Amino acid sequence: QVQLVESGGGLVQPGGSLRLSCTASGNTRSIYVMGWYRQAPGKQRELVANITDSGTTTYGDDVKGRFTISRDNGKITVYLQMNSLKPEDTAIYYCNRRQIRSWTWIDYWGQGTHVTVST
């Protein structure tokens, strides 16, 4: 099994920045997609950003140009640098990791971390 531990959420003023971290442990595999989804009140869960084992990144339309996803050298921790934060970014952010085992995808989720953007 894989466990995902998130950190870095909190309260920030509009225009400010936060950096989220997500560390995977357990039975990690070398082929994966890892990143964040978010869920705001009254809205569906949406993709924020993800990164593949090869370094390919994908961003949701609402965060392009403001958020940057990256990973550490060991490739078990990913970071989401969030700049120019807006009140609309307020949500619970869930780390996600999908990895291949025996040619099938297995999906894991973190517990979620709160991000609140408000004056």
ZAKE-982937 format. One record per atom (N, C-alpha, C): residue in one letter; x, y, z. Coordinates in steps of 0.1 Angstrom, whole numbers, padded with zeros to 4 digits, always signed. Example, Ala and Ser with C-alpha at 12.3 -4.5 7.8 and 13.67 -1.06 7.14 Angstrom:
<pts>
A+0132-0057+0078A+0123-0045+0078A+0132-0033+0078S+0128-0022+0071S+0137-0011+0071S+0129+0000+0079
</pts>
This chain:
<pts>
Q+0008-0012+0000Q+0000+0000+0000Q+0009+0012+0000V+0003+0024-0004V+0009+0036-0005V+0002+0046+0005Q+0010+0053+0012Q+0004+0064+0021Q+0009+0077+0016L+0000+0087+0016L+0003+0101+0012L+0001+0110+0023V+0011+0118+0026V+0010+0128+0037V+0012+0142+0031E+0002+0150+0034E+0002+0164+0028E+0005+0174+0039S+0011+0185+0035S+0014+0196+0045S+0014+0209+0037G+0014+0220+0044G+0016+0233+0038G+0003+0241+0037G-0008+0236+0039G-0020+0244+0038G-0021+0254+0050G-0031+0263+0048G-0033+0273+0058G-0041+0285+0053L-0040+0295+0061L-0047+0308+0057L-0037+0318+0051V-0041+0324+0040V-0032+0333+0033V-0041+0344+0028Q-0036+0356+0027Q-0043+0367+0021Q-0043+0367+0005P-0052+0372-0001P-0052+0373-0016P-0039+0379-0021G-0034+0373-0031G-0021+0377-0036G-0009+0370-0030G-0011+0363-0019G+0000+0357-0012G+0003+0343-0019S+0012+0336-0012S+0017+0323-0017S+0017+0313-0006L+0016+0300-0010L+0017+0289-0002L+0024+0278-0010R+0031+0269-0003R+0036+0257-0009R+0031+0245-0002L+0025+0236-0010L+0020+0224-0005L+0031+0213-0008S+0032+0203+0001S+0040+0192+0000S+0032+0179+0001C+0036+0169-0006C+0030+0156-0005C+0041+0145-0006T+0042+0137+0004T+0052+0127+0004T+0046+0113+0004A+0050+0105-0005A+0045+0091-0007A+0055+0081+0001S+0049+0072+0007S+0056+0061+0014S+0049+0048+0012G+0057+0037+0015G+0051+0024+0013G+0056+0018+0000N+0047+0011-0006N+0050+0004-0018N+0049+0012-0031T+0058+0022-0032T+0058+0031-0043T+0064+0024-0056R+0059+0028-0067R+0064+0022-0080R+0070+0033-0088S+0078+0029-0098S+0086+0038-0106S+0078+0046-0117I+0066+0040-0121I+0058+0047-0131I+0046+0052-0124Y+0044+0065-0125Y+0033+0072-0117Y+0029+0085-0123V+0018+0090-0118V+0013+0103-0119V+0009+0108-0105M+0014+0120-0102M+0012+0124-0088M+0009+0139-0088G+0000+0143-0080G-0004+0157-0079G-0015+0160-0070W-0023+0171-0073W-0033+0175-0064W-0046+0178-0072Y-0057+0174-0065Y-0071+0178-0069Y-0076+0187-0057R-0086+0195-0060R-0092+0203-0049R-0107+0202-0050Q-0113+0204-0038Q-0127+0204-0037Q-0131+0216-0029A-0139+0225-0035A-0144+0237-0028A-0159+0235-0025P-0165+0241-0015P-0179+0240-0012P-0188+0243-0024G-0197+0234-0027G-0206+0236-0038G-0200+0234-0052K-0188+0229-0053K-0182+0226-0066K-0177+0212-0066Q-0176+0207-0078Q-0170+0194-0081Q-0155+0194-0079R-0150+0183-0075R-0135+0181-0074R-0129+0183-0088E-0118+0191-0088E-0111+0194-0101E-0096+0192-0100L-0090+0189-0111L-0076+0188-0111L-0069+0201-0109V-0059+0202-0101V-0051+0213-0099V-0038+0212-0107A-0030+0202-0105A-0018+0200-0112A-0013+0186-0109N-0006+0180-0119N+0001+0167-0116N+0013+0167-0124I+0021+0157-0121I+0034+0155-0127I+0037+0140-0129T+0042+0135-0140T+0045+0121-0142T+0059+0118-0138D+0062+0105-0138D+0075+0100-0135D+0086+0106-0144S+0082+0109-0157S+0091+0114-0166S+0092+0130-0166G+0084+0136-0157G+0085+0150-0155G+0075+0158-0163T+0066+0152-0170T+0055+0159-0177T+0045+0165-0167T+0042+0177-0169T+0032+0184-0160T+0019+0188-0167T+0009+0188-0159T-0004+0192-0164T-0011+0201-0153Y-0017+0212-0158Y-0023+0221-0149Y-0038+0223-0153G-0046+0225-0142G-0060+0229-0145G-0060+0243-0150D-0071+0246-0158D-0072+0259-0165D-0071+0271-0155D-0077+0269-0144D-0079+0280-0134D-0066+0284-0127V-0056+0275-0128V-0043+0278-0120V-0031+0280-0129K-0033+0278-0142K-0022+0280-0151K-0016+0294-0150G-0003+0294-0149G+0005+0307-0148G+0006+0311-0134R+0000+0305-0124R+0001+0309-0110R+0007+0298-0102F+0004+0285-0105F+0008+0274-0097F+0019+0267-0105T+0028+0261-0097T+0039+0253-0103T+0041+0240-0095I+0041+0229-0102I+0043+0216-0095I+0057+0211-0098S+0063+0205-0088S+0077+0200-0090S+0079+0188-0080R+0090+0182-0081R+0093+0170-0073R+0107+0170-0068D+0110+0163-0058D+0124+0162-0053D+0132+0152-0060N+0144+0151-0057N+0153+0142-0064N+0150+0127-0062G+0144+0124-0050G+0140+0110-0048G+0127+0107-0054K+0119+0116-0059K+0107+0114-0067K+0096+0109-0058I+0096+0110-0045I+0085+0105-0037I+0078+0117-0030T+0084+0129-0031T+0077+0141-0027T+0075+0151-0038V+0063+0156-0039V+0060+0166-0049V+0055+0179-0041Y+0058+0190-0048Y+0055+0203-0042Y+0046+0210-0052L+0037+0218-0046L+0028+0227-0054L+0031+0241-0049Q+0038+0249-0057Q+0040+0263-0053Q+0028+0271-0059M+0021+0277-0050M+0009+0285-0053M+0012+0300-0051N+0012+0307-0062N+0014+0321-0061N+0002+0329-0066S+0001+0342-0062S-0010+0350-0066S-0023+0344-0063L-0024+0339-0051L-0036+0332-0046L-0049+0341-0046K-0060+0335-0050K-0073+0342-0051K-0082+0336-0041P-0092+0343-0037P-0103+0337-0028P-0109+0324-0035E-0110+0324-0048E-0115+0313-0055E-0107+0300-0053D-0094+0301-0049D-0086+0290-0047D-0089+0283-0033T-0097+0289-0025T-0101+0282-0012T-0107+0269-0015A-0102+0259-0009A-0106+0245-0011A-0098+0236-0002I-0103+0223-0001I-0095+0213+0004I-0087+0207-0007Y-0074+0206-0006Y-0065+0201-0016Y-0061+0187-0012Y-0063+0177-0021Y-0061+0163-0019Y-0049+0159-0028C-0039+0153-0022C-0028+0147-0029C-0033+0134-0036N-0028+0132-0048N-0032+0119-0055N-0020+0113-0061R-0019+0100-0060R-0008+0093-0067R-0014+0081-0074R-0012+0080-0087R-0015+0069-0095R-0003+0062-0100Q-0002+0049-0098Q+0010+0042-0102Q+0007+0029-0109I+0016+0024-0117I+0014+0012-0124I+0020+0000-0117R+0012-0011-0116R+0017-0024-0111R+0010-0034-0119S+0018-0043-0125S+0013-0054-0134S+0004-0048-0145W+0008-0037-0151W+0002-0030-0162W-0012-0025-0159T-0015-0023-0146T-0028-0016-0142T-0025-0004-0133W-0034+0005-0134W-0032+0017-0125W-0039+0015-0112I-0031+0019-0101I-0036+0019-0088I-0036+0034-0083D-0047+0037-0076D-0050+0051-0072D-0049+0053-0057Y-0042+0063-0052Y-0041+0065-0038Y-0044+0080-0035W-0050+0083-0024W-0054+0097-0020W-0049+0100-0006G-0044+0113-0005G-0041+0118+0008G-0053+0122+0016Q-0051+0127+0028Q-0062+0130+0037Q-0068+0144+0034G-0061+0152+0027G-0065+0166+0023G-0059+0176+0033T-0056+0188+0027T-0052+0199+0035T-0059+0211+0031H-0063+0219+0041H-0072+0231+0038H-0063+0243+0034V-0068+0249+0023V-0062+0262+0019V-0073+0272+0019T-0071+0283+0026T-0081+0294+0027T-0074+0307+0023V-0080+0313+0013V-0075+0326+0008V-0085+0337+0012S-0082+0345+0021S-0092+0355+0026S-0085+0367+0033T-0091+0378+0033T-0086+0390+0040T-0090+0389+0054
</pts>
